Amino acid sequence: MKSQGKVWLVGAGPGDPGLLTLKGRAVLNRAEVVVYDRLAGDGVLAMIPAGAVRIDAGKSAGNHPLPQEEINRLLIRYAAEGKRVVRLKGGDPFLFGRGGEEAEALCGAGIPYEVVPGVTAASAVSAYFGIPATHRREASSLHLITAHRKKGGEKPVDYKALASLGPEATLVFFMGTGVLEELCTGLIGAGMPPDTPAALLMKGTSSRQRKVVAELDSLPRLADQCGLETPGLVVVGSACRLSETLSWVEKRPLHGARVFVTRPRDKGSVLSERLSELGAEVVEIPALRTEILEPSDDSFWSLERLQTYNWIVFSSPVGAEAFFQFLRRERIDIRALSGPRFATVGEKTRNTLEDKGVIVECCPEEFNGQALAKVLLPRLSREDRVLALTPQNRESAVVSALRAKGVLCDTVAVYRTVLEEGGFFPQLWPGDYAAFASASAVEGFAEMAGGQPLSGLKAVCIGKQTAAAAKRFGMAAVISETETVNSMIDRLVECHLKERAGQLW
């Protein structure tokens, strides 16, 4: 029986991925085809499953690479093939997003669909600039108007009706940046006082958001001096006067920072959440994923074999996870492994072991293989044997350093890193940040960039080797003091505050 396809019209919110609804994210995670607009934020687009078909409808004011009729046909075609199709639209699909027209087309074709409402920019963007849509003292009603008019189609804006609402009405004009002067002169000509508070809000909820707040008659001139950018909302009404008092976005330490988190999705969430809380626009771009390998020699993972080693060395949390996975498979109780002692590179790797009740006896203050070899060597006797659990096809610094001193050191590859393919990669902007935990993550990120120059990117790195890799690609790089999420965040905040103060890295 042929599976029945379906279309979800999903509101992506105004850009900040944290404003995507729980249902929207759940639907997006299971999508097989995603048709998206330009107004869907980069952080949301990065959530699209790597295996999904991505279709950029690219719609913006005056720029429609895919006509609406073609978008309708695509939705119907893929759903008719039995696919789970998500139509991802900025804001809310039924607020100036032509979602109603798409729903009509789906109904006419007999295609089942659902609408997943989104957070509208009318309230969210205003709130991110400290302008309450309603306020008991300043604003008693909210009115949403599209300033974009289809030639020969939509009626012109009824400025007289809007002006008659008075300054206690909050007017929000969508797609008003390009006709700002016309809007302001139209309202004033219809009787609205020229000194009515007004604002142009550009790129709201993103790291690049900017505002111009002024009286209605001077707003076009001041906005033009600042440089007009889309997308933008025009807000008119007394509530705009509260913008400076109620502004909160600009007060967060990472305001204005866009940060690429390159860790695997299951490991990057804590870092992403903390950065978002501090005001950064976070885009998750997992450069690599790790895969635990099936052991090539089953006899190696026997209690008798493991007991022949005096030390077992781990260079990453993944190696530690693989170790316990193999023990479970072989039904080896860790309590029976009384011979070896344990050494790690890095606090996180040590924590992975000690969370399982295994005490790590050797972990250097510097988180690199050479540092581990330096502190481990005085503990070794001439007869000691060392086992190092390593990634596949990558040189181990600790192994090289130990062997150079004549230590008998065996290695076994227990995992490999694989480049994430088919994922979303955004347009890079000067001043962007990226957080890297390994040199391989830097290399994977560079490959995903597809030739975009990385020289304007600022890298916050764990370890000297990672920083060196970032510098090879032209990035400015700094190193966190320790191999922890908190240390990376502290370093990023320190650097960004210096940047905002006009100091060089």
Secondary structure as UniProt FT lines:
FT   STRAND          6..11
FT   HELIX           17..19
FT   HELIX           22..29
FT   STRAND          33..36
FT   TURN            38..39
FT   HELIX           42..45
FT   TURN            46..47
FT   TURN            50..51
FT   STRAND          53..56
FT   TURN            61..62
FT   HELIX           68..80
FT   TURN            81..82
FT   STRAND          84..89
FT   TURN            93..94
FT   HELIX           99..108
FT   TURN            109..110
FT   STRAND          113..116
FT   HELIX           121..128
FT   TURN            129..130
FT   TURN            136..138
FT   STRAND          141..146
FT   TURN            151..153
FT   HELIX           159..163
FT   TURN            164..165
FT   TURN            167..168
FT   STRAND          169..174
FT   HELIX           177..179
FT   HELIX           180..189
FT   TURN            190..191
FT   TURN            194..195
FT   STRAND          197..202
FT   TURN            204..205
FT   TURN            207..208
FT   STRAND          210..215
FT   TURN            216..218
FT   HELIX           219..226
FT   STRAND          232..236
FT   HELIX           238..242
FT   HELIX           243..246
FT   HELIX           249..251
FT   TURN            253..256
FT   STRAND          258..261
FT   HELIX           265..277
FT   TURN            278..279
FT   STRAND          281..284
FT   STRAND          288..292
FT   HELIX           298..300
FT   HELIX           303..306
FT   TURN            307..308
FT   STRAND          311..314
FT   HELIX           317..329
FT   TURN            330..331
FT   HELIX           334..336
FT   STRAND          341..344
FT   HELIX           347..354
FT   TURN            355..357
FT   HELIX           369..376
FT   HELIX           377..379
FT   TURN            382..383
FT   STRAND          385..391
FT   TURN            392..393
FT   HELIX           397..404
FT   TURN            405..406
FT   STRAND          408..419
FT   TURN            430..431
FT   STRAND          433..436
FT   HELIX           439..448
FT   TURN            449..451
FT   TURN            455..456
FT   STRAND          458..461
FT   HELIX           464..472
FT   TURN            473..474
FT   STRAND          476..479
FT   HELIX           485..500
FT   TURN            501..502
//
